[in-house]
Amino acid sequence: MEQAVIWELDQGNSPLVATAIHNGHALRAEVAELVALSESERLREEDPFTGQWTSVADTRIIGLRSRFEVDLNRPREKAVYLEPEDAWGLQVWQEKPSKDVVTRSLIQYDAFYAEVRRLFTELQRNFGRFVVFDLHTYNHRREGPHGPAADRELNPEVNIGTGSVDRERWAPIVDRFIADLRTFDFLGRHLDVRENIKFQGGQFPRWTHENFSGSACVLAIEFKKFFMDEWTGQLDPAQRQFEAISRALQSTVPGVLEELSKL
């Protein structure tokens, strides 16, 4: 049985963590043999390039395996997509994985959360409180590569998911982050940043807030794939918008740490 670690952890000495748990694309061999989706179909629903954005923090967690093997941002009972309704209507499998294959995927899921518990317990002990940037991307051209983009009113360029955040306790962090991201000079304009419009955050922030209540504030940060072609998986040729997103995220760090120090 393969037991490769499905995430990469770089642990620093700061109360800020950045994660990109949907960054991975690889599949272990026994899963790859069963999957019906092409690489491009999988890539479209993954979050390529988000791992690079985690450089804004000293402590970084980057997913190395595809969410089509095991989704670290879903509840455990839904972490392996078994039915099309679990995966945007996609027929994921040529044949459904056996119970043993699913069990091996869930062993990886459990190992990930055990490692996160260890890390966050250490951060709690060392700093009392800490902030997590939970970095994701989302599609907005689901009608095809030449189809219309989704309604801008319902699909902000940046969606900040705080559905499981104790909003009263963590208001200074959330409000400062949103304000600083909105005011950043993004190639001569300002980003459309809104809260809980498209997404409210997945299982990873919910689990963290349940297990580290009062100590952890996880911001589920979803960038619309305006900086890339979501159908080919390619960045805009000059990569200007992708690199500007990195700078925009970096610009929020001093304010978040300042507000954290006041709590």
C-alpha positions as CSV (number, residue, x, y, z in Angstrom):
1,M,0.0,0.0,0.0
2,E,1.3,3.5,-0.9
3,Q,1.7,5.7,2.1
4,A,3.1,8.9,0.6
5,V,2.3,12.1,2.4
6,I,-0.3,14.0,0.4
7,W,0.6,17.4,1.7
8,E,3.7,19.6,2.1
9,L,4.3,21.5,5.3
10,D,6.8,24.3,5.9
11,Q,6.6,25.3,9.5
12,G,7.8,28.7,10.5
13,N,7.5,30.8,13.7
14,S,4.6,33.2,13.2
15,P,0.9,33.2,14.1
16,L,0.0,33.3,10.4
17,V,-0.6,30.2,8.3
18,A,-1.4,30.0,4.6
19,T,-2.9,26.8,3.1
20,A,-3.6,25.6,-0.5
21,I,-5.2,22.3,0.1
22,H,-6.7,22.0,-3.4
23,N,-3.5,22.8,-5.1
24,G,-2.6,19.1,-5.9
25,H,-3.2,17.3,-9.2
26,A,-1.5,13.9,-8.7
27,L,-3.3,10.7,-8.1
28,R,-1.9,7.5,-6.6
29,A,-1.7,4.6,-9.0
30,E,-4.7,2.6,-7.9
31,V,-7.0,5.7,-8.0
32,A,-5.7,6.8,-11.4
33,E,-6.6,3.4,-12.9
34,L,-10.2,3.9,-11.9
35,V,-10.8,7.6,-12.7
36,A,-12.8,8.4,-15.8
37,L,-11.9,12.1,-16.0
38,S,-9.2,13.4,-18.2
39,E,-6.3,15.4,-16.7
40,S,-7.8,18.7,-18.0
41,E,-11.2,17.9,-16.6
42,R,-9.7,17.3,-13.2
43,L,-7.5,20.4,-13.4
44,R,-10.5,22.6,-14.1
45,E,-12.0,21.8,-10.7
46,E,-8.7,21.9,-8.8
47,D,-7.0,25.1,-7.6
48,P,-3.7,25.2,-9.6
49,F,-1.1,27.9,-8.7
50,T,-2.6,28.5,-5.2
51,G,0.4,26.9,-3.6
52,Q,2.6,29.8,-4.8
53,W,0.4,32.3,-3.0
54,T,1.1,30.6,0.3
55,S,4.5,32.3,0.3
56,V,2.9,35.2,2.1
57,A,3.2,33.2,5.4
58,D,6.1,31.6,7.2
59,T,4.0,28.5,7.8
60,R,2.5,26.9,4.7
61,I,0.5,23.8,3.9
62,I,0.2,22.8,0.3
63,G,-1.9,19.9,-1.0
64,L,0.0,17.5,-3.3
65,R,-2.9,15.2,-4.4
66,S,-6.0,15.9,-6.4
67,R,-9.2,16.5,-4.6
68,F,-10.6,13.7,-6.9
69,E,-8.5,11.3,-4.7
70,V,-9.6,12.8,-1.4
71,D,-11.0,16.2,-0.7
72,L,-9.5,17.7,2.4
73,N,-12.1,20.4,2.5
74,R,-15.2,18.1,2.7
75,P,-16.5,16.3,5.7
76,R,-14.9,12.8,6.1
77,E,-18.0,11.0,4.9
78,K,-18.0,13.1,1.7
79,A,-14.2,13.3,1.2
80,V,-14.2,10.8,-1.6
81,Y,-16.6,11.7,-4.5
82,L,-18.6,8.6,-5.1
83,E,-21.6,10.0,-7.0
84,P,-21.8,12.7,-9.7
85,E,-23.7,15.0,-7.4
86,D,-20.6,15.0,-5.2
87,A,-18.5,16.5,-8.0
88,W,-20.5,19.1,-10.0
89,G,-22.3,16.4,-11.9
90,L,-19.1,14.8,-13.3
91,Q,-18.8,11.1,-13.8
92,V,-15.6,10.6,-11.8
93,W,-15.1,6.9,-12.0
94,Q,-14.9,4.3,-14.8
95,E,-15.9,1.9,-12.0
96,K,-16.6,2.9,-8.4
97,P,-13.6,2.4,-6.1
98,S,-13.7,-0.5,-3.8
99,K,-14.1,-0.1,0.0
100,D,-10.4,-0.8,0.4
101,V,-9.5,2.0,-2.0
102,V,-11.8,4.4,-0.3
103,T,-10.4,3.4,3.1
104,R,-6.8,4.1,2.0
105,S,-7.9,7.5,0.8
106,L,-9.5,8.2,4.2
107,I,-6.4,7.1,6.0
108,Q,-4.6,9.9,4.2
109,Y,-7.5,12.3,5.2
110,D,-7.1,11.3,8.8
111,A,-3.4,11.7,8.7
112,F,-3.7,15.2,7.3
113,Y,-6.1,16.3,10.1
114,A,-3.9,14.7,12.7
115,E,-0.9,16.7,11.5
116,V,-3.0,19.9,11.3
117,R,-4.1,19.3,14.9
118,R,-0.5,18.9,16.0
119,L,0.5,22.1,14.2
120,F,-2.4,24.2,15.4
121,T,-2.0,23.0,19.0
122,E,1.6,24.2,18.8
123,L,0.6,27.6,17.4
124,Q,-2.1,27.9,20.1
125,R,0.5,27.1,22.8
126,N,3.1,29.5,21.3
127,F,1.0,32.4,20.3
128,G,-2.4,32.0,21.9
129,R,-4.2,33.1,18.8
130,F,-3.5,32.6,15.1
131,V,-4.9,33.3,11.6
132,V,-5.1,31.0,8.6
133,F,-5.4,32.1,5.0
134,D,-7.3,29.2,3.4
135,L,-6.6,29.9,-0.3
136,H,-8.8,28.6,-3.1
137,T,-10.0,29.5,-6.6
138,Y,-13.3,29.1,-8.4
139,N,-14.7,28.8,-11.9
140,H,-17.0,31.4,-13.5
141,R,-17.3,30.2,-17.1
142,R,-19.2,27.0,-16.6
143,E,-21.1,27.3,-19.9
144,G,-17.9,26.6,-21.9
145,P,-14.6,28.3,-22.9
146,H,-16.5,30.7,-25.2
147,G,-19.6,31.0,-23.1
148,P,-20.6,34.0,-21.0
149,A,-18.9,34.7,-17.6
150,A,-21.1,34.2,-14.6
151,D,-23.1,37.2,-13.2
152,R,-20.6,39.5,-11.5
153,E,-23.1,40.5,-8.8
154,L,-23.1,36.9,-7.6
155,N,-19.5,36.1,-8.4
156,P,-17.0,38.6,-6.8
157,E,-13.4,38.5,-7.8
158,V,-12.6,37.6,-4.2
159,N,-15.1,35.9,-2.0
160,I,-14.1,35.8,1.7
161,G,-15.9,32.9,3.4
162,T,-16.5,33.4,7.1
163,G,-19.5,31.2,7.6
164,S,-18.0,29.3,10.6
165,V,-16.1,32.3,12.0
166,D,-17.2,33.8,15.3
167,R,-17.8,37.1,13.6
168,E,-18.1,39.2,16.8
169,R,-14.8,37.8,18.3
170,W,-12.8,38.1,15.1
171,A,-14.3,41.2,13.5
172,P,-11.1,43.3,13.7
173,I,-9.2,40.6,11.7
174,V,-11.9,40.0,9.1
175,D,-12.7,43.7,8.6
176,R,-9.1,44.7,8.3
177,F,-8.2,42.0,5.9
178,I,-11.2,42.9,3.6
179,A,-10.4,46.6,3.8
180,D,-6.7,46.2,3.0
181,L,-7.4,43.9,0.1
182,R,-10.0,46.2,-1.3
183,T,-7.8,49.3,-1.1
184,F,-4.7,47.6,-2.7
185,D,-3.7,49.1,-6.0
186,F,-4.4,46.2,-8.3
187,L,-2.8,47.2,-11.6
188,G,-4.4,50.6,-11.4
189,R,-7.8,49.5,-10.0
190,H,-9.4,47.8,-7.0
191,L,-10.5,44.3,-6.5
192,D,-14.2,43.4,-6.0
193,V,-13.9,41.8,-2.5
194,R,-17.0,40.6,-0.7
195,E,-18.0,38.3,2.1
196,N,-20.0,35.1,1.9
197,I,-21.5,35.8,-1.5
198,K,-20.5,32.7,-3.4
199,F,-19.0,30.5,-0.6
200,Q,-19.0,30.5,3.2
201,G,-16.0,28.2,3.7
202,G,-15.7,24.4,3.7
203,Q,-14.9,21.7,6.2
204,F,-11.3,22.8,6.9
205,P,-12.2,26.1,8.4
206,R,-15.3,24.5,10.2
207,W,-13.1,21.8,11.7
208,T,-10.5,24.3,12.8
209,H,-13.0,26.6,14.4
210,E,-14.7,23.7,16.2
211,N,-11.4,22.4,17.5
212,F,-9.6,25.6,18.2
213,S,-12.5,27.8,19.2
214,G,-11.2,31.2,20.5
215,S,-7.7,30.6,19.2
216,A,-8.0,30.3,15.4
217,C,-9.5,32.6,12.7
218,V,-9.6,30.9,9.3
219,L,-10.4,33.1,6.3
220,A,-11.6,31.1,3.3
221,I,-10.3,33.2,0.5
222,E,-11.7,32.3,-3.0
223,F,-10.2,34.0,-6.0
224,K,-12.4,33.8,-9.2
225,K,-10.3,32.5,-12.0
226,F,-10.1,35.8,-13.8
227,F,-6.3,35.6,-13.8
228,M,-6.3,32.4,-15.9
229,D,-8.1,30.4,-18.5
230,E,-10.1,28.0,-16.4
231,W,-10.7,25.7,-19.4
232,T,-7.0,25.2,-20.4
233,G,-5.5,25.7,-16.9
234,Q,-3.1,28.3,-18.3
235,L,-2.2,31.6,-16.6
236,D,-2.7,34.8,-18.6
237,P,0.5,35.0,-20.8
238,A,2.1,37.8,-18.9
239,Q,1.0,36.5,-15.5
240,R,0.5,40.1,-14.4
241,Q,-2.7,39.5,-12.6
242,F,-1.5,36.3,-10.9
243,E,1.6,38.1,-9.6
244,A,-0.6,41.1,-8.5
245,I,-2.7,38.7,-6.5
246,S,0.4,37.6,-4.6
247,R,1.3,41.2,-3.8
248,A,-2.3,42.0,-2.8
249,L,-2.3,39.1,-0.3
250,Q,1.1,40.2,1.0
251,S,-0.3,43.7,1.5
252,T,-2.8,42.4,4.0
253,V,-0.3,40.6,6.3
254,P,0.9,43.6,8.4
255,G,-2.7,44.7,9.2
256,V,-3.8,41.2,10.1
257,L,-0.9,40.8,12.4
258,E,-1.4,44.2,13.9
259,E,-5.1,43.5,14.7
260,L,-4.2,40.0,16.0
261,S,-1.7,41.6,18.4
262,K,-4.5,43.8,19.8
263,L,-6.9,41.0,20.7
